[in-house]
Amino acid sequence: MLQRVRAKVQMTDEQAQAIEAEARADLGGLRVRIAKRRKHPTDAQRASITREALDSAATDQELAQQHGISRRSLYRYIKRGVQR
């Protein structure tokens, strides 16, 4: 856990260990996995992605990576955007 935290946030080993010790004390010393779910895009964000996909010369893979979604989600946004 410490390695993942340090990789994303600039902190020292001591700071990371202090945070982990505090979390373990609060949770009774148990190891707990915290899921990292992304929030779903809003309708406005989906519409923006759809417009960009239809107007852009970039590949589908590039657009999906740029917006942090899968190609399948990109295709679904386009399909639903065209139907609405």
C-alpha positions in Angstrom: 0.0 0.0 0.0 2.8 2.4 0.8 4.4 2.1 -2.6 1.1 2.9 -4.4 0.5 6.0 -2.2 4.0 7.3 -2.6 3.8 6.8 -6.4 0.8 9.1 -6.7 1.5 11.7 -4.0 4.7 13.4 -3.1 5.5 12.3 0.5 8.2 10.8 2.5 8.3 7.3 3.8 7.7 8.5 7.3 4.6 10.4 6.3 3.2 7.4 4.4 3.9 5.1 7.4 2.2 7.5 9.7 -0.9 7.6 7.5 -1.0 3.8 7.3 -0.5 3.5 11.1 -3.4 5.9 11.7 -5.7 4.1 9.3 -4.8 0.7 10.9 -5.5 2.1 14.4 -8.9 3.5 13.3 -9.8 0.1 11.7 -8.6 -2.1 14.5 -5.4 -3.1 12.8 -7.1 -4.8 9.9 -5.9 -4.6 6.4 -8.5 -3.1 4.3 -8.7 -2.7 0.5 -10.1 0.6 -0.6 -11.7 0.3 -4.1 -10.7 2.9 -6.6 -13.8 3.5 -8.7 -14.0 6.4 -11.0 -17.1 8.5 -11.0 -19.4 8.1 -14.0 -19.3 10.9 -16.5 -22.1 13.4 -16.5 -24.5 13.7 -19.5 -22.7 16.9 -20.5 -19.3 15.1 -20.4 -20.7 12.3 -22.5 -22.1 14.7 -25.0 -18.8 16.5 -25.2 -16.9 13.2 -25.8 -19.5 12.2 -28.5 -19.1 15.6 -30.3 -15.3 15.3 -30.1 -15.4 11.7 -31.5 -17.6 12.8 -34.4 -15.7 15.9 -35.2 -12.1 14.8 -34.5 -9.7 13.1 -36.8 -8.1 11.2 -33.9 -8.5 7.5 -33.7 -11.1 5.9 -31.3 -8.3 4.5 -29.2 -6.6 7.9 -28.8 -9.9 9.5 -27.8 -10.7 6.8 -25.3 -7.3 7.0 -23.7 -7.5 10.8 -23.6 -10.8 10.7 -21.7 -9.9 7.7 -19.6 -12.7 5.4 -20.9 -12.7 2.2 -22.9 -13.3 2.1 -26.6 -16.5 0.2 -25.9 -17.8 3.1 -23.7 -16.8 5.5 -26.5 -18.8 3.5 -29.0 -21.8 3.3 -26.6 -21.7 7.1 -26.0 -21.7 7.7 -29.8 -24.5 5.2 -30.4 -26.7 6.8 -27.6 -25.8 10.3 -28.6 -26.9 9.7 -32.2 -30.2 8.1 -31.0 -31.1 11.0 -28.7 
